[in-house]
Amino acid sequence: MSQLTRRELFCLSAAGVGGASASGWLGALAAHAAKPLAGKKAKQCILLWMDGGPSHHDTFDMKPDAPADVRGEFTPIQSSVTGLQVTEMLPRVAKVMHLAAVIRGMSTGESEHGRARTYLHTGYRVGAGGLQYPTMGSLMTAAAGEPADAAMPNFVVTGTHLNPANWSYVASPGHLGPRHTPLIVADPAGGVANLKPGVDDAEFDDRAAVLDQMTRGFLRDRPAPPAAAQATAYQRAVQLMRSPKGKAFDLSAEPLKVRATYGDHAFGKGCLLARRLVEVGVPFVEVYHAPTPGGWDNHTGARAKEVKTLALPQLDQGMSALLADLKDRGLLDNTLVVWMGEFGRTPKVKPDGGRDHYARAWTTLLAGGGVQGGAIVGRTDKTGATVEDRPVSAADFMATVCQALGVDPETEFQVGERPVRAVDKGSKPLTELF
C-alpha cells in the first residue's frame, strides 16, 4: 500500500487538523464534554463580530436631540419597527429591523480591547478563577452536544484581518480542550483548501485505511489523550473530505445574483458562507468583520472615515442580506444571529471626528432563534453616556444567548476536580426577549 503523500497530509492540515493543539472538532474523545440536552431541539448561531467596537451613537442608539459633538455626523432614519430609528448609513438593515431585537443597556466595564474581547466572547473577566474560559462558539457547541460521527465542523470562524496573535479571544476552547477549537477559514471566498484528494476515490480509501490501521496500533501501545485527539482529528478530516456537505464551503456554487446581494467584500462573503454552513447543519459560525486592520476602532478622524466608507456600508449589505435570506429559507426561527463588538464609543466626538473606547453604555443586537423581533431592551440617557433602564452585563448577555440556543446557563463542566459553570454566577438572561 502507498503511504499518505505530503500533499494529503497538507490537505488534512488545511482542514484545520494539523495537530491536537491547533485542530478543531476532534470527535468524541475529548475529556469533560457535556452531555447533549435531552428533549431540546438543537439550534444554530451566527455571531457577527464587529472588531474594534462600533459606536452605538452611529448605529442603533442615535441621539438626534443631543448637542452636535454627541450626535455626530449621521442622521437617523425610520426602521421597519415603529419608533425605532437607526443610522442613515444602514438603509437596508433598517428594512429588516422587525426581525431583530436591540439591546441598548449593555454595560460591561471593560474598555481595553483584549480584555473586552475575551469578556464578551466568554462572559468571564480575564483571570477570573484562574482559568481560561471557552469562547462563545466552543461553549455553545460543547454544552449542547454534537453527534460523534458528524462530518462537518461544529464551529467555524471566518472573516477579514484575522491576526493569529489575537485568535485566542475568537477561537480559544479554554478548559474544554482542543476538540472545541473552531475550524479557521481566514478567506471566506477561498473556503477550505485541498478538500479534494490528489488521487482517485479508491486510492484515497486505501491510504486512509492504512493510516487508520497504523493509528489504531499506535494507540494500543500509547493510549495518551493527545494521541487519541490527533487520531480523531484525522478521522474527522477524512469524513469532511468525503462528505458532500463539504461543498458548502464553495461560494462559487451560489448563483451570481445571490452573491451580489451579499456583496463583493469579505464580510458579505463571510455572511453568505455562514448561511451555507448553517444550512448543512454547522451549529456555530462566527463572521469576523474588520474591513481594515483597525476595524471599527475609530479613535481618529481617519479611522472614522474608514468606518463611514467601509465598515458601515459592508455591514448594511451583508447583515441585511443574511437576515432576509435566513428568513426566506425558513432558517431564522432556528438560527440565532448575534451582532456585537467588544464595547461602544465615547458619547462625545473628538475634534478630529473620532470616538474613543466606551464600555459603560452601548448596544448589541439579537435576531432569530425565538427572539422577539422589533423588541427594544434597555435605555441610555439623552447623551448615551449611562444606562438608565435595564443594564446588561456580559454574563447576562451570554446567559441570554444560552437561553436562545436551548442551553442551560448553569451547565457545569468538570475541570479536574472542579465544576465550572457555563456562565458566571449571578447572570440574568433577558427573559423578556422570548
C-alpha positions as CSV (number, residue, x, y, z in Angstrom):
1,M,0.0,0.0,0.0
2,S,1.1,3.6,-0.7
3,Q,1.7,5.9,2.2
4,L,-0.1,9.2,2.5
5,T,1.5,11.8,0.3
6,R,2.8,15.1,1.6
7,R,0.0,16.8,-0.3
8,E,-2.6,14.7,1.5
9,L,-1.1,15.4,4.9
10,F,-1.2,19.1,4.0
11,C,-4.8,18.5,2.9
12,L,-5.6,17.4,6.5
13,S,-3.7,20.3,8.0
14,A,-5.5,22.8,5.8
15,A,-8.8,21.4,7.0
16,G,-7.8,22.6,10.5
17,V,-6.5,19.3,11.8
18,G,-2.7,19.6,11.8
19,G,-2.2,18.8,15.5
20,A,-4.1,18.3,18.7
21,S,-3.4,21.8,19.9
22,A,-4.4,23.5,16.6
23,S,-7.2,21.3,15.4
24,G,-10.9,21.7,15.9
25,W,-13.9,19.4,16.0
26,L,-11.9,16.4,17.3
27,G,-14.7,14.0,17.8
28,A,-16.0,12.2,20.8
29,L,-12.7,11.6,22.6
30,A,-12.2,14.9,24.4
31,A,-12.5,14.8,28.2
32,H,-15.1,16.7,30.2
33,A,-17.6,17.1,27.4
34,A,-21.1,17.9,28.5
35,K,-23.9,15.6,27.6
36,P,-26.5,16.8,25.0
37,L,-29.5,18.4,26.4
38,A,-32.3,15.9,26.4
39,G,-35.5,16.9,24.7
40,K,-34.1,20.1,23.3
41,K,-34.2,20.9,19.6
42,A,-30.8,21.9,18.5
43,K,-30.4,25.5,17.4
44,Q,-27.7,27.2,15.5
45,C,-25.9,30.5,15.8
46,I,-24.2,33.1,13.6
47,L,-22.1,35.6,15.5
48,L,-21.3,38.8,13.6
49,W,-18.3,40.2,15.4
50,M,-17.5,43.9,14.8
51,D,-13.9,44.0,15.9
52,G,-12.7,47.3,17.4
53,G,-16.0,48.4,18.9
54,P,-18.8,50.1,16.9
55,S,-20.3,53.3,18.2
56,H,-23.9,53.0,19.5
57,H,-24.4,56.6,18.6
58,D,-23.6,55.9,14.9
59,T,-25.7,52.7,14.6
60,F,-28.7,51.7,16.7
61,D,-28.9,54.2,19.6
62,M,-28.7,57.6,18.0
63,K,-29.2,60.8,19.9
64,P,-30.6,63.4,17.3
65,D,-31.6,65.9,20.0
66,A,-28.2,65.9,21.7
67,P,-25.5,68.5,21.1
68,A,-23.6,68.2,17.8
69,D,-20.5,66.9,19.5
70,V,-22.6,64.0,20.8
71,R,-24.9,63.1,18.0
72,G,-22.1,63.1,15.3
73,E,-22.5,63.5,11.6
74,F,-25.2,60.9,10.8
75,T,-28.9,61.4,10.6
76,P,-31.3,58.8,12.0
77,I,-33.9,57.1,9.7
78,Q,-37.0,55.2,10.5
79,S,-36.7,51.4,10.5
80,S,-39.3,48.8,9.9
81,V,-40.2,49.0,13.6
82,T,-42.4,51.9,14.7
83,G,-40.4,54.2,17.0
84,L,-37.1,52.6,16.2
85,Q,-34.6,54.7,14.3
86,V,-31.2,53.7,13.0
87,T,-28.4,55.5,11.3
88,E,-28.8,56.6,7.7
89,M,-25.8,54.6,6.9
90,L,-27.8,51.4,7.3
91,P,-30.8,51.8,5.0
92,R,-31.0,48.1,4.1
93,V,-30.7,46.9,7.7
94,A,-33.4,49.4,8.6
95,K,-35.8,47.5,6.4
96,V,-35.3,44.2,8.4
97,M,-35.2,45.6,11.9
98,H,-38.5,43.9,12.6
99,L,-36.5,40.7,12.6
100,A,-34.1,41.9,15.3
101,A,-34.1,42.9,19.0
102,V,-32.0,45.9,20.1
103,I,-30.3,45.7,23.5
104,R,-29.4,49.3,24.4
105,G,-28.4,48.6,28.0
106,M,-25.0,46.9,27.6
107,S,-22.8,48.0,30.5
108,T,-19.7,45.9,30.8
109,G,-16.9,48.0,32.3
110,E,-14.1,46.6,30.2
111,S,-12.7,49.2,27.8
112,E,-9.4,47.7,26.8
113,H,-9.6,45.7,23.6
114,G,-8.0,42.4,24.7
115,R,-9.9,42.1,28.0
116,A,-13.2,43.3,26.5
117,R,-12.9,40.9,23.5
118,T,-12.4,38.0,25.9
119,Y,-15.1,39.1,28.3
120,L,-17.7,39.4,25.5
121,H,-16.7,36.1,24.0
122,T,-16.7,34.2,27.2
123,G,-18.8,36.0,29.8
124,Y,-15.9,35.8,32.3
125,R,-13.4,38.5,33.0
126,V,-9.8,37.8,32.2
127,G,-8.2,35.9,35.1
128,A,-11.4,35.1,36.8
129,G,-11.0,31.9,38.8
130,G,-7.5,31.3,37.4
131,L,-8.9,29.6,34.3
132,Q,-9.0,30.3,30.6
133,Y,-12.7,30.1,29.6
134,P,-14.1,28.9,26.3
135,T,-15.3,31.4,23.7
136,M,-19.0,31.5,22.8
137,G,-18.8,29.1,19.9
138,S,-16.9,26.5,21.8
139,L,-19.1,26.9,24.9
140,M,-22.4,26.6,23.0
141,T,-21.4,23.6,20.9
142,A,-19.9,21.8,23.9
143,A,-22.9,22.4,26.2
144,A,-25.5,21.4,23.5
145,G,-23.6,18.3,22.5
146,E,-22.9,17.0,18.9
147,P,-23.1,13.8,17.0
148,A,-19.8,11.8,17.4
149,D,-19.8,11.0,13.7
150,A,-20.5,14.5,12.4
151,A,-18.6,15.1,9.2
152,M,-18.8,18.9,9.3
153,P,-17.0,21.0,11.9
154,N,-19.1,22.1,14.8
155,F,-17.6,25.6,15.0
156,V,-16.2,27.8,12.1
157,V,-14.6,31.2,12.2
158,T,-14.3,33.3,9.1
159,G,-13.6,36.9,8.2
160,T,-11.0,39.5,7.5
161,H,-7.8,40.6,9.2
162,L,-7.8,37.6,11.5
163,N,-4.5,38.3,13.3
164,P,-3.1,35.0,14.6
165,A,-1.8,36.8,17.7
166,N,-5.4,37.6,18.6
167,W,-7.1,34.4,17.7
168,S,-7.4,33.3,21.3
169,Y,-10.3,35.5,22.0
170,V,-12.1,34.3,18.9
171,A,-11.2,30.7,18.9
172,S,-9.9,29.5,22.3
173,P,-11.7,26.4,23.7
174,G,-10.3,27.2,27.1
175,H,-10.8,24.4,29.7
176,L,-12.9,22.4,27.2
177,G,-9.9,21.2,25.3
178,P,-8.9,21.1,21.6
179,R,-12.0,19.2,20.5
180,H,-13.9,22.5,20.6
181,T,-11.4,24.7,18.8
182,P,-13.0,26.0,15.6
183,L,-12.0,25.5,12.0
184,I,-10.5,28.8,10.9
185,V,-11.4,29.9,7.3
186,A,-9.4,33.1,7.0
187,D,-10.7,33.8,3.5
188,P,-14.4,33.1,3.2
189,A,-14.2,33.1,-0.6
190,G,-11.3,30.7,-0.6
191,G,-13.0,28.1,1.5
192,V,-11.0,25.2,2.9
193,A,-8.0,24.4,0.7
194,N,-7.3,21.0,-0.7
195,L,-10.5,19.3,0.4
196,K,-10.3,17.1,-2.7
197,P,-7.7,14.3,-2.5
198,G,-5.0,14.2,-5.1
199,V,-5.8,10.7,-6.1
200,D,-9.0,8.8,-7.1
201,D,-11.5,7.7,-4.5
202,A,-10.4,4.1,-4.4
203,E,-6.7,5.0,-3.8
204,F,-7.7,7.6,-1.2
205,D,-9.8,5.0,0.6
206,D,-6.9,2.6,0.6
207,R,-4.5,5.1,2.0
208,A,-6.9,6.3,4.7
209,A,-7.4,2.6,5.7
210,V,-3.7,2.2,6.1
211,L,-3.4,5.3,8.2
212,D,-6.3,4.1,10.3
213,Q,-4.7,0.7,10.9
214,M,-1.4,2.3,11.8
215,T,-3.1,4.7,14.2
216,R,-5.0,2.0,16.0
217,G,-1.8,0.1,16.6
218,F,-0.1,3.2,17.9
219,L,-3.0,3.9,20.3
220,R,-2.9,0.4,21.7
221,D,0.7,0.9,22.7
222,R,0.5,4.6,23.6
223,P,-3.1,5.4,24.8
224,A,-2.4,9.1,25.6
225,P,-5.2,11.7,25.2
226,P,-3.2,13.8,22.8
227,A,-2.6,10.8,20.5
228,A,-6.3,9.9,20.7
229,A,-7.3,13.5,19.9
230,Q,-4.9,13.6,16.9
231,A,-6.2,10.3,15.6
232,T,-9.8,11.6,15.8
233,A,-8.8,14.8,14.1
234,Y,-7.6,12.9,11.1
235,Q,-10.7,10.7,11.0
236,R,-12.9,13.8,11.1
237,A,-10.8,15.4,8.3
238,V,-11.3,12.3,6.1
239,Q,-15.0,12.4,6.8
240,L,-15.2,16.0,5.7
241,M,-13.2,15.3,2.6
242,R,-15.6,12.5,1.7
243,S,-18.8,14.3,2.7
244,P,-20.9,16.1,0.1
245,K,-21.7,18.7,2.7
246,G,-18.1,19.9,2.3
247,K,-19.4,21.7,-0.8
248,A,-20.9,24.3,1.5
249,F,-17.5,25.9,1.7
250,D,-17.6,26.7,-2.0
251,L,-19.2,30.1,-2.6
252,S,-18.9,29.7,-6.3
253,A,-21.8,27.3,-6.2
254,E,-24.1,30.2,-5.3
255,P,-25.9,32.0,-8.1
256,L,-24.3,35.3,-9.1
257,K,-27.4,37.2,-8.1
258,V,-27.2,35.8,-4.5
259,R,-23.5,36.6,-4.2
260,A,-24.2,40.1,-5.5
261,T,-26.9,40.6,-2.8
262,Y,-24.4,39.8,0.0
263,G,-21.7,42.0,-1.6
264,D,-18.3,41.6,-3.2
265,H,-16.4,42.1,0.1
266,A,-15.1,39.7,2.8
267,F,-17.9,40.5,5.3
268,G,-20.6,39.8,2.7
269,K,-18.9,36.6,1.6
270,G,-18.5,35.6,5.3
271,C,-22.2,36.1,5.9
272,L,-23.0,34.0,2.8
273,L,-20.7,31.3,3.9
274,A,-22.3,31.4,7.3
275,R,-25.8,30.9,5.7
276,R,-24.4,28.0,3.7
277,L,-22.9,26.3,6.7
278,V,-25.9,26.5,9.0
279,E,-28.0,25.3,6.1
280,V,-26.0,22.0,6.2
281,G,-26.1,21.8,10.0
282,V,-22.9,23.5,11.3
283,P,-24.0,24.7,14.8
284,F,-21.9,27.8,15.2
285,V,-20.3,30.2,12.8
286,E,-18.5,33.5,13.7
287,V,-18.1,36.1,11.0
288,Y,-15.3,38.5,11.9
289,H,-15.7,42.0,10.5
290,A,-12.7,44.3,10.3
291,P,-12.5,45.8,6.8
292,T,-9.2,47.3,7.7
293,P,-6.6,46.2,10.3
294,G,-8.1,49.0,12.6
295,G,-11.6,47.6,12.2
296,W,-14.3,49.7,14.0
297,D,-11.7,51.3,16.3
298,N,-12.3,54.9,15.2
299,H,-10.1,56.9,17.6
300,T,-9.2,59.3,14.9
301,G,-10.9,61.2,12.1
302,A,-9.1,58.9,9.5
303,R,-10.5,55.8,11.2
304,A,-13.9,57.4,11.4
305,K,-13.8,57.9,7.7
306,E,-13.0,54.2,7.2
307,V,-16.0,53.3,9.3
308,K,-18.2,55.5,7.2
309,T,-16.9,54.4,3.8
310,L,-16.2,50.7,4.5
311,A,-17.4,49.3,7.8
312,L,-21.0,50.6,7.8
313,P,-21.8,50.0,4.1
314,Q,-20.4,46.5,4.3
315,L,-22.4,45.8,7.4
316,D,-25.5,47.2,5.8
317,Q,-25.3,44.9,2.8
318,G,-24.0,41.7,4.5
319,M,-26.2,41.7,7.5
320,S,-29.4,42.7,5.7
321,A,-28.9,40.0,3.1
322,L,-28.2,37.4,5.8
323,L,-31.3,38.1,7.8
324,A,-33.6,38.3,4.8
325,D,-32.1,35.1,3.3
326,L,-32.4,33.2,6.5
327,K,-36.0,34.3,6.8
328,D,-36.9,33.4,3.2
329,R,-35.3,29.9,3.6
330,G,-37.1,29.2,6.8
331,L,-33.9,29.1,8.8
332,L,-34.2,32.1,11.0
333,D,-36.5,30.6,13.6
334,N,-33.9,28.1,14.4
335,T,-30.8,30.3,13.9
336,L,-29.8,33.0,16.3
337,V,-27.9,35.9,14.8
338,V,-25.8,37.9,17.2
339,W,-24.3,41.3,16.3
340,M,-21.8,42.9,18.7
341,G,-18.3,44.2,19.3
342,E,-16.3,44.5,22.4
343,F,-17.7,47.8,23.6
344,G,-19.2,51.1,22.3
345,R,-17.6,54.5,21.7
346,T,-17.5,57.7,23.8
347,P,-20.6,59.9,23.8
348,K,-18.6,63.0,22.7
349,V,-17.0,63.2,19.3
350,K,-13.3,64.3,19.4
351,P,-12.4,67.5,17.4
352,D,-10.9,65.3,14.6
353,G,-14.1,63.2,14.3
354,G,-13.0,60.1,16.2
355,R,-14.5,58.5,19.3
356,D,-12.7,56.6,22.0
357,H,-13.4,53.3,23.8
358,Y,-16.6,53.2,26.0
359,A,-17.9,50.3,27.9
360,R,-20.3,52.0,30.3
361,A,-23.3,52.1,27.8
362,W,-23.5,50.5,24.4
363,T,-25.6,48.3,22.1
364,T,-25.9,44.8,20.8
365,L,-28.5,43.0,18.5
366,L,-30.1,39.6,18.5
367,A,-32.2,38.2,15.7
368,G,-34.0,34.9,15.1
369,G,-33.7,31.9,17.4
370,G,-37.0,32.6,19.1
371,V,-36.1,36.2,19.9
372,Q,-38.9,38.8,19.6
373,G,-38.2,40.8,16.6
374,G,-38.7,44.6,17.0
375,A,-38.1,44.5,20.7
376,I,-36.0,47.2,22.4
377,V,-34.4,46.4,25.8
378,G,-32.7,49.0,27.9
379,R,-32.4,52.7,27.6
380,T,-29.5,55.1,27.8
381,D,-29.6,58.8,28.9
382,K,-30.0,61.7,26.5
383,T,-26.3,61.6,25.6
384,G,-25.9,57.8,25.5
385,A,-23.4,58.0,28.4
386,T,-25.2,55.9,31.0
387,V,-27.8,53.1,31.1
388,E,-31.0,54.4,32.7
389,D,-33.0,51.2,32.4
390,R,-32.2,47.5,32.3
391,P,-28.3,47.4,32.4
392,V,-26.9,44.2,30.9
393,S,-23.6,42.7,31.8
394,A,-21.5,40.4,29.6
395,A,-22.6,37.4,31.7
396,D,-26.3,38.5,31.3
397,F,-25.8,38.7,27.6
398,M,-24.1,35.2,27.5
399,A,-26.9,33.7,29.5
400,T,-29.4,35.2,27.1
401,V,-27.6,33.7,24.1
402,C,-27.6,30.4,26.0
403,Q,-31.4,30.6,26.6
404,A,-32.0,31.3,22.9
405,L,-29.9,28.3,21.9
406,G,-31.6,26.0,24.4
407,V,-28.5,25.7,26.6
408,D,-28.8,25.8,30.4
409,P,-26.5,28.7,31.6
410,E,-26.0,26.6,34.8
411,T,-24.5,23.7,32.8
412,E,-21.3,22.6,34.6
413,F,-18.1,21.3,33.1
414,Q,-15.8,19.2,35.3
415,V,-12.3,20.7,35.1
416,G,-10.1,18.3,37.2
417,E,-11.9,18.1,40.5
418,R,-13.6,21.5,40.0
419,P,-17.1,22.1,38.5
420,V,-17.1,25.2,36.3
421,R,-20.3,26.9,35.1
422,A,-21.0,27.7,31.5
423,V,-22.0,31.2,32.6
424,D,-20.8,33.0,35.7
425,K,-22.9,33.1,38.8
426,G,-25.4,36.0,39.1
427,S,-26.1,36.2,35.4
428,K,-29.7,37.0,34.4
429,P,-30.9,36.3,30.9
430,L,-33.2,38.8,29.2
431,T,-36.3,36.6,29.5
432,E,-38.5,39.4,28.1
433,L,-37.0,38.8,24.7
434,F,-38.6,35.3,24.4
